[in-house]
Amino acid sequence: MKFGLLGTGYWAAETQGRALAAHPEADLVGVWGRSAEKAGALAARYGARAYDRPEALFEDVDAVAIALPPDVQADLAARAAEAGRHLLLDKPVALTVEAADRVVAATERNGLASVVFFTRRFQPAVEAFIADCVANGPWDGVSANQFAAIFQPGNPYAESPWRRHKGGLWDIGPHALAVILPILGPVAEVCAVRGPRDTTHVLLRHASGAAGTMSLTLDAPPAATEREFVFFGERGLARVPAGDRTSVAAFGAAIDALIADAAARRTDHPCGVRFGREVVAVLAAAERSRDSGRVERP
């Protein structure tokens, strides 16, 4: 499958570009970025061509992989889908439900395969955990804590404007929901408050009756970083495993999934754009609740 890569930052270069260049069934044809200089350098690194317009790149490929801020990604993903290109997207799909809806509509209108790269969902141990929890439920709820410290010197994401603006809710909240939603089901109501260090504490009530919490920040003290997701219920406690694949290997699995779905003309991957849109709806409701003090519905 011929791929175009949109984006030139650290994630594009070190995860998506590296995985695409190494994949035996993917041909990284070209790179486009908002910086022509960076696009040229990244394309040269992986033996691809730098493009000055995204539409020109769309013409030469079967699929696009996007590693750009979510609001930029959503517009380009919809344009790529309208050009008939399969989508391998980063999370979150967009920063508004309306933008996510446009991506979903363009993808479905053109019968395209799509995969959203929720990193944990491409870890075999995590997928096995989810399958086991679904088979042996129901569960009463979940406690999900992720306290990251990305704004430290030397962190490759420390200068990311969209992460500073939107915080942990939008950056790591998608990873949490990608595990929570398959096990506890759709979210019916959301309540959220802001804590110190731009931490967002979210209470979720699911349509199944289960309830759970997420506490998320990108600005934790380095000595207080943590990532622990625990489901609880009649069976006791179930902790989500970390998984042992690198991000590059996990992205390679996402490439596998997109290629297989495109070949089989499947448009319903469990981590496709429709699921990505469901995640965006919950995040948007949490953001509204945090800012208004009201309970919100996705």
N, C-alpha and C positions, 0 to 999 in steps of 0.2 A: 504494500500500500504506500502510495506517495504522500508524504506529510509535509505540511508547512508549519513552521514554528513562529508564533507571534509573541514577541517579548525578548528582552535582552538582559534582564537582571540576573541576580544570583540564582534564583530558582530555575529560570529558563536555561541558564548555562550549565549548572551543576547537577540538575535533576532531569528536567524534561529533555534538553538537548543531548545530554550524555546517554540517557536511556534510548532515545530515538536513534542516535548514531550507532548504538551497539546492537539494536534489535535486528535479528536475522530476517524478519518479514516486513521491516519498515525501511523506506528510503527517504531520508531527510533531504528534501529537494531544495528548500529555501527558508530564509529567515527574514522577517520584517520586524522593525521596532520603531519606536518614536524617535530614537537617535540613529541616524544613518551610519554614523561612525561605529557605534556599538554593534549594530546589525552586521556591518561589514566584518568586524573582528570576530563575532560569534560564528558567522557563516564560514569564514576562512578556517576557523578552528575545527569545524566538523565537515569540511569539504562540501559545503553547500553554497548556494547563491544568495546574495543579499538583494532584496526587492525594495523598491522605493514606494510602492503602493500595495496595500493589502489585497486589493482586487486583482492585481496582476499575479500575485502569489496564488490566490484562489483558483485562477485559470489553469495552473500547472500542477495541481495536487488533487488527491482524493479526499483528504482529511486535514484538519488543522488541530494543532495542540496550542493552547493559549496559556501563557504565564504572564498575565498583566493584572493591574488592579481590577477589582470586580466590576466597577462601573464602566471601565474601558472594555473589559472582556465582554460584557453583556451586549454592547452595541456591535462589536466585531463578530461575536458568535452568531448573532441574528443575521448579519450580512453574509457570513460564510455559509450559513444554512440556506439562505435564499439563493446562494450560488450553487447549492447542491452538494456541499461538502460535509462529511461526517465530522462530529465534534468530540474532542478530548479536552475537557475543561478543568480548570482549577476551582476550588471552593473559595467562597461561596459563588454561585453562578452569577449573582447580581447583588446590588445593594437595595433594590426595591422589588416588590412583588410585580409591579407593572413591567419592569425591565425583564424579569425572569419569565413572565408570561409571553413576552415577545420572542424570547429564545425558544421556549417550548412550542409556540405556534409555528414558527418558521421550521423547526426540526420536524414536527409532526406533519406539517403541510407537504413537506418534500420527502417523507418516508425515510428519514436518515437515522443511522445509529448514533448514539451519544453515550458518553461515559463522563461522569464528574469524578475527579480524583480526590476522594476522601481517603487519605493515606491508610488509615487503619483497616478500611474495608478491603484492602488488597494485601492484607496480612493473613495467611492461612489460619493461624491460631485464633485470630479475632473472628474470622468467618465461621470457624468451627464452634467457637463460643456462642455466637449469635444463633446458629442453627440449634445448638443444644438448649439454649434458653427458650427459644420458640417452641421446641418440641416438648419441653418439660415445664412450661408455665402453667397457669399465669403467675405473674409477679406483682407484688404490691407497689413497688416503686424503685427508685434509683437515687443514689447520692453521687454526683459527679463533680469532682474538684480538679481544676487545672490552673495552677499558679505558675506562670512562666515569667521569665525575666529577660526579655529580648532587647531592652533598651540599654544594655551594658556595652562598654567599649569593645569593639571587635566582633560583635554579633552582626551577621550579614543582613539582618532585617532591622537593625536599630534605626536606620534613617528612612524607613518606609512611611511616607506621609499618610497613606490610607489606614495603616495599622495604628498610627498615633491618633488619628481622628476617630476611627470606629472601635478600636480597642479589642479586648479579648472576646467580647460577645460575638463579634463578626469574624474574627480570625480563627479562634479555636472553638467557638460555639458550634460551627458546622461539624467538626470532628466528633464532638460529644453527641450531637443529634443523629449523626450517621449511624451510631451504635444504639442509641436509645430508641429511636422511632421504630426500627424493625422488631424490637422486643416488646415495647409497651404500646405501640400503635399510635394513631394520629393524636395530635394535641388539640384539646377542646378549649382550654383557657390558659392564660399566661399572666403571671404577676412578677414584676421585677423591681429591684431597688439597686441603687448605686452605693458601693462601699468605698473605703479608703483605697488609694492607689488604683483608681479607675477600675475597681472590681465590680462586676455585675453579678448579683445573686438572683437567680431565676427560679420561680416555683411553677412547675408544669402540672396541669391536670389533664390526663388523657381521656379520650372517649371511652376507653375500657374501664375507667374507674381508678386506675393506678395513678399515683402522684409521685413526683420526684423533684429534685433540686439540681441546679447547676451553679457553681461558683467559678467565675472565669476572670482572669486578668493576664495582661502581658507585662505588667510592671511590678511584680512581686519582689520583695527583697531577695537577693541571691541565696540567702540562707533559708528561705522559706518556700522554695519551689517544690511543687508536688504535682503528680498526676495520678489520680485514683478514681476509678469508676466502680461502684459497688451496687449490684442489684440485690434486693431483699424480698423475701416471701416465704411461703410455706416450706420450701426446700432449704431455707437458711440464707446464707450470703453467697453471692457469686461475683468474683472480681474479674474485670476485663483484663486479659493478658496483654502484654506489651507487643508481642510479635517480634520476630527476629530478622525480618527483611530490611535492608536499607531502603531509603526513599527511592533510590534509582531502581532497585530490583522491584519494589512495589509499583513504580510507574511502568516498568516493563510489563507487569501483569495487567495493568490497565490498558496498555497498548494491545496485548493479547486479546483482551475482552472486546475492544473496539473492532479489531480486525475480524474476529470471529462473528460478531454481530452483523457487521457490514456484509460479510460473505453470505450469511444466512438470511439477510434482509430482516433481522430482528430490530425492533425499535423500542424494546421494553426492558432494557437492562435495569437491575435493581438500583444501580447508582446512576441512572440516566438523568436527563434534564428535568423530567417531571418530578423525580425524587428531589433533585436539587432545588426545584421551585418550592416544594413542601418545606424544606429546610429554611429557605429564605423567608417564607411566610411566618414561621415560628420566630425567627430572629427579629423580623420587623415588628411583630406583636410585642416581643419582649422589650424592644427599644421604645415603642410607644408607651408601654406600661411604666417603664423606668422613668420616662420623662413626664408622664401625666399623673402618676400615682393611682391609676385605675387598672382594674382587671381587663385584659384585652383578649380578643379571639383572633386566631390566625385567619 
